Amino acid sequence: MKNESLIIMAGGASSRMKRSLASSGLDDETITIAKNLHKTLIPLGKAQKPLLFYLLKNAIDANVKDVYVITSPENKAFIEFAEDFFKDEEHRKIKLNFAIQNVPQDREKPLGTADALQQCMDQYPKLLEERFTVCNGDNLYSTNALKDLKKERVAPNALISYSSSGLNFSDERISKFALMDIDNNGFLKGIVEKPKPEEVNQYRDDEGILRVSMNIFNFSGNVVYPYLENCMLDPIRNEKELPQAVRKMVIEVDNSVLCYPRSEGIPDLTDANDLKRFLE
């Protein structure tokens, strides 16, 4: 089964980032840019290259051949980015495709990450016959993490399990992430969103490490699709979330998701304070 594709979810409205801009202390020019661009496209640091640029560079280094970027219908800025990116001959090692996450007529906002992936697969049916990696567009995953997920394995699906101490985030921030419940053979048993403080220690692995999901998965398309299609709405967010689809899968199918442990930091752009760190 082909395993050379990466799907990047960049269709969200960057609402948390934009809400936090007013109190960020950033200069007016940076705030204006951040308000008008998706956070994956905001120029960063001295090189003034966006996070999406660096994620695509890591994908090239991981020998990814096809990249699918899921955007909203208003994606002119992404198309302009792609035109500039491919001016470099080295970057033409990958093929960049766009998938559009359309908003249902009865909603004002997109239906969530599980819906985004399902719409991408509907628009590119060949993904049903492939293995592919899917990740958030606002996290800069390493080349080695992308390589791990392309390895041959016995399970149809996989994800990276990050050491909480290696992420270099504050305890408060870690508490907002999802912890992973992993069995002694490295297979996922569950993903636990924001566990209560008194429950945290029960999810430590044999080495006493808390394992965190940063939403980077590798799926067999024909295996995951039914779980996307039938994913339940989150009662709070009212969206179909990809972790919920994965939870359902591991309940119904034993040893269906293998976990690859890693300990490393992941630059990300959750809010304006993260943007400020990139610009320092």
N, C-alpha and C positions, 0 to 999 in steps of 0.2 A: 504494500500500500504506500503510495507516494506520501512523503513527509517533508516537504520543502516550503510550506506556506506559513505565513504569519498574518493573523487578523488583528488589527489595532482598532480598538473602540474609541472613537473621538467624536461621537455624535451628541454628547451632553452639552448642556448650555453653560457650563463653567460658572454656575450660579454662586457656589460657595466662594470661589475666587473673587468674583465681581462684588459680592456683598462685603468682603473684607478689605477692599481697596481703600475705602475712605479713611480707615484707621491704620493704614499700613506704613505711613511715613514716606512713601515713595514720591518721587518728583512728579509734577503734573504731566509731563510728556509720557512717562512710563505708564501712569494711570490711564491716560487717554488711549494708549496702544492696547493695554490690557483689557479695557472695556470693549474695544472694537474687534478684538481677535479671539479666536478660541485659544485656551491656555496652552495647547500643544504647539501653537504657532508664534507665541510671544518671543521676540529676540532676547537671547540670554547672554550675560557675561560679555567679555571683551570681544569675542568673536561674533557676537550678535546673531547666533544661530539658534533656532528654536529646538525644544526638546524632541520634536518629531524628527528633526534632522539627525540627532545623535542616536535615536532609537533605530532609524533606518540604517545608519552606518554600522551599528552593532549587528543588525540583521544580515547585512552583507558579509560581515566577518564570520557569522555563524553559518554561512552558505545557504541562506534562505533565498529562494528563487522568485517566489510570488508573494506580494504583500497586498492585502486588502485593507483599506482604511474605511471604516464605517463613519459616515458623517451625517449631518442633517441635510435636508434638501438645499439649504443656502450654503453651498460649499465652494464658492468662487475663490476664497482665500486659499483653500487647500489645493485647488487646481493650479493657481498661480505659484504656490510653493513647489508643486511637483515640476512645473515647467522650469523653475530655477534650479531645482535639485538635479535634474537630468542634463543640465548643461555640462556637468562634469562626467566625462566618459567613464570613469571608474564606477560611478553610481548606476550605470546602465546594466550592471550585473543582475539587478532585480527588475521585475515588472511590477508596476504600481497600478492597482485597480481601486476604484471607488465603489462602495456600496452605500445606498441611501437608506437611512432609517426613517421611514415615513411615520407621521403621527396619525393614529386612528381618528376618524371623523368625530368621534364622541369625546375626544380628549384634547387638552391644551398642551400637554407635555408628552414626550416619548414614553413608550410602555416599558422601558427598562432594558437591562443588559442582555437578558435571555432573549427578549424580543429582537434586540439589535442583531445578535448572532443568527437567529432564525431568519431574519430578513436578508442578511448577507448570504446565507446558504440558499435561500429561495432564488436570489438573483444570480448566484453562481452555483448551479446544481452539481457541478463536478466535485465540490467540496464534500458531498455526501459519500463519495468513494475514496476520500483521502483522509490522512491524518494531518492535523494542522495545529499550530499554537495560536492561542487567542489571549490578548492582554489589554490592560488599560492603556490609553494613550498618554496619560499624565504621569506615568512612572517610567524611569529610565532603567530598564532591565539590562543586565550585563550580557555580553556575548556568550559567556560560559553558561549562564542560565538558559539561554536560547538553545545552546548546543545540548545541554542535558535533556531537554524535552524532545530532542530528535533521536535519542538513542533507541536502539531496539530493546523491547521489553515484553514481558508476558502479559501485562495488563493492556486493555484497549485504550485506556486514558491515563493521564498523569498530571501532576502539578508540582510546583516548587514549594517546599516547606521551609520558610525562612526562620532562622534563629532570632528570637526577639532581641537578644542582646547585640546581635550583629547589625541590626537595622539602624542603629545610632539615632533612635527617636526617643523622646521623653517618655516616662512611664504613663503620663496622661494620654499621650498620643497612642501608645501601644494599646491602651485599654479600649480604644475605639476601633481597633482592628478585630478581625475574626481569628480565633484560635483554631488549631486543627487537632482533631482526635485521631491518632494514628496507632495501628496495632503493631505488635512486635515484629511483623514481617514487612513493615513499611507501607502497608495499604491504608488508605483513608477510611476512617469509620464515620467521621462527621466533621462539619464546619460549624463552629459555635460563635455566633455574633455577640460581641460585647458581654462575655460571661460576668456574673456577679463576682466581686472581689474574693469572696469566701470559696468560690468554685474554681478559681484559676489554677491552683496547684494540682488539681486532679488531671489536668491536661499536659503536665510535663512528661517528656519522653523518658526512656531508660537512662539518659544522661542528665536528666533534670532540666532539660531545655524546653521552654515554651516555643511551639512552632506556630508561625503566623502565616496566614494566606494573604498574599499580595495580588491575588486575582490574575495569575498567569498559569494557564492550563494548556495541555495538549490533548486533543480529542480525536477519536475515530468518528468521522462525520455521521456514518450510519447508526452508530451507537448513541450518540448524544442527541440527535435531532428529535426523537420522540419526547425526550425530557424537556427540551426547549418548547416544543409545541404544546405540551400539557402542563407547563410550569404554572403553579398557583401564584396569584397576586399576593405580594407582601401586604399584610394588613395595615401597616403603618405608612409605607411609601406608596402603596397602591400601584406597584410596578412588578413586572416579572423579572426577578433577579437571577443572574447566572448561578451564584452559590446555592440558591434554593433548588435549582435543577440538578446540581451536582449532589446535594444532600439526598434528594429522592433517588438518584441513581445508585448511590452506595448502600442505601437501605434495601433496595430491590435486588441488586446484583453484587454478590461477594467479590472482593478482590478486583473491582472494576477500575480503581484509581490508585496508581502507584505514586508515592511521594518521594521526591528527590530533595534531600536536605542541602541547604546552602546557608552560609553565614557571611553576609556582606551588606553594605549599605545600599539603599536604593534612592537616588535623588528623585523627588516628586514635586508636583505642583498642585497640592490640595488647596492652598489659599495664598493670599498675597504675601504672607510672611515667608513662604517657601520661595516665591518669586524674588523677594528681597535678598535671600541668601545666594541665589544664583547670580545676582547682579553685584554682589560685594566683591 
